[in-house]
Amino acid sequence: MRWKLVGFIVGVLVICIGFGMLIPVCFSLYYHDNSIEALIESMLVSVLLGILMMLFGKAQWSGPSMSHREGMAATTLGWVAAAVFGGLPFYLSGVLTTPEDCIFEAISGFTTTGASVIRDVEVVPKGILFWRSLTHWFGGMGIIVLGLAILPFLGVGGMQLYKAEVPGPTPDKLKPRIKDTAMILWKVYVLFTVVEVILLMLGGMDLFDSLCHTFGTMATGGFSTKNASIAYYNSVYIDFIITLFMILGGINFALHFQLFRGNPRAMWEDGEWRFFVLIVLAATGAIAWSEYGHKYASVGDSFRYASFQVASIITTTGYATADFELWTAAAQCILLLCMLIGGCVGSTGGSVKCMRIMVLLKHSYGELIRLIHPRAVTRVRIGPQAIPIEVLGGIWGFFILYLTLMTISVLLVASTRVDLVTALTSVMACIGNVGPGLGSVGPVDNYAHMTPFSKWILSLDMLLGRLEIYTVLVLFVPRFYRK
Amino acid sequence: MKVIIVGGGEVGFYFAEWLASERKEVIVIDKSEQALRRIMEHLDVQTLLGSGSNPRILEEAGIREADIILAVTDSDEVNLVACFFANMLSPDVHKVALIRNDDYGAYRDRMSEKMVDISLVINPEAEVVNSIRRIMSAPDVEQIHDFVEGRIKMVGKRLPAESPLSGIRLTELPGIVKRQRLIIAAIVREDRLIIPKGRDFLQAGDFVYFVCQRDDLGRTLGFFGSESNAVRKLMIVGGGKIGRRLALELDRMKGFQVKLIEMDPDRCQRLAAELRRSIVLQGFATDQAFMEQENMGSMDLVAAVTWDEEMNILSCLLAKRLGARKTVARVNKFAYIPLVHAIGVDHIVSPRRCAIDSIMPALRRGKVINTFFIKGKEAEVLEAVALEQSSIVGTPLRDIKFPKEALVLCLARGDEVLIPGGGTVIQPQDRVIILSTRGNIARVEQSLMGKRRML
């Protein structure tokens, strides 16, 4: 482990975050709000400390390229540093007053969760609001690189297959080719962002709002500039555009790239994509059926709200056009299931992810076959490819760890005397990077009322969920530090 | 007529024997003294010790005076190089190279362009798989062969006593089979080959060879007292090249239940990754408890296609004992073939046999594309493309001077299948299927050939 090298990388990241604050400064100037000082101070602190970290690590930069251990350490520490420095503007502007609130809000942004502790976002200075949404967008970019550079080493699924489709990293070291791939995927990401901003502006949003909501959509984050989230606009057009782009954000970006290269068959033939689309359609249909005649009088309305909410929850975005706390228990259960499933591998969506759910289901079915034919050799296949045995083990391990950490967190949050639904869904929403849950953290509520202890737990859950658990947990294994 | 055969293995031996029996001058080149000794002991041919890919050896064998060189060693490379040098030393000689590797198939056209005048007979595992597929289409039939891309089937089948056909005259046949078009080509009765005429009888116990269209096969077999229940449940023993290919082909089609038995765990993993619907089982197909558990006895067909022919035979015997309907074993050594039939294995596939079948047309004069032997080599059925200059084209059949014991069984013109009568006129590009006894083959070829000079 070369800690100095890790320090260097984190330093570069912190400097980037610092310069990123220049964009909200522009909006702050334009709207003449009182957040400009806080933003500039945060920027200076970030850039200066970042430079210090870089200088500290410079000696080792010229050495051999990064090992995957160092990559994992840099990723986790990078996200933590992003949360700390990204939280500064909230603190310095006085929008949030306690450290845990600032960290919670920033980590929720960078992990593209979208859970908020701000009670009334409409009074927050525009510059700070813009920064809050921008953290989503940066987080989304980070996830794309994460998927390419770190996750393949963990062997927890999906990315190995994805590697075969786009020129990816060689298994041992982080190679410059990752940069090429990341650039391609970033271009897709930026292109979608631009298109969505234009489409939202055509729907009547101003530039500021459409940018903020686009960041929240493409990164599958969920921060809004309105207390009522997307419901504020009450426009079928805006609902439709955001539903569409949430779904796009929840699909493997490599498939989008293939689509642009004139290869739409790649998408159609992708097993995970089909599974994802199938679940979205099935869940939408089921909820619409359940809510028709209950909450909504017309078929059109039930489908409009059901499709938006299913897309929002399964892609782990967390926008709301309806208060689904008023829906039937069946509809809420379906949403909770969607929360657990999540988006596709290689997307900005979080949670367990469709690929893993598919693999686990298929593997379990294979075990059933083996009861009938004890000598049968079965392999789990996704599309044309068979999943290697080691990856299968990794995926089971991931799933069990995911459930274990979820259970422990629910226990800890429940110990702060909130009700069971709140405890369960707040943890599910945070570890799955969704945002809103049910109970007192529902779509029209926020996390401000939680105790500081819960906020720390939930912040950690967001980080664990976003970095696919192993990346963070491996730092707690003593062997990791041995030479 | 002088023929050089490179390679004295089973395939080389077969051709040497056959060509020698047609009184051709044959020289066999092989690197193994033992193989040559076996040939010299049994056949009236010359032998030469050495490598067929060596130009000096080829010259020594008299490549300049030879009419044909047939490269049939087990090595594709040796076969290619032998033909390459033969081409260099004596461009006029007719060269045939046997290629076993499937991968060459994709390059066949480009290779033919570069290596002018070398006939490449590419005979991959696909041929063996095709013959298993043929068996699957009619598992109760003893012999079956495809003509005209499978549109016409030649079937050899024993006539049971309860069949409505037994005891009738051939002239009565159309009255019984009605609209089904069925042509009786040959009958083997008490080990005697009969090319039947209208006044001949069909008797119970006859081994009857007939030709019919693919779509009529099921109903036609009904007249032979056999239900055409095609294979649905199949067990493949051995996941090697043949087994894998067969399983993959069936995997893509609906309606088959396939179990594939393979003993190597790693190979099982690879196969399981490739196959969607078929079940891959790891173990030995000679393990009775395992096979009972997997219901080997309820299979329609058990195809044992491992490398190990003894294992294949044993697996088939176990399958028969457990009650499987039909079995097919892959057997390499020709010497085993009569034995295997005797102990109750229903069908045999042999990669070498398939290689011989695919080389045979390349040796025939005229544009022969397919041949099938009846009763050893006593009679032969040829499928040929009628050439413009050939003497059978353009005149009504009754006026063609054709040997007495040879007959045109059927014609395929475009999508149509015709049963020729005396007035039928063969047109160029027709596919003609002709039956001939061995003695008349040369004259049949003569009439097919036109001006092309070959064998």
Interface residues (C-beta under 8 A of the other chain):
Chain A: I369 H373 P374 R375 A376 V377 T378 R379 R381 Q385 A386 I389
Chain B: P265 C268 Q269 L271 A272 A273 E274 R276 I279 V280 L281 Q282 G283 F290 Q293 E294
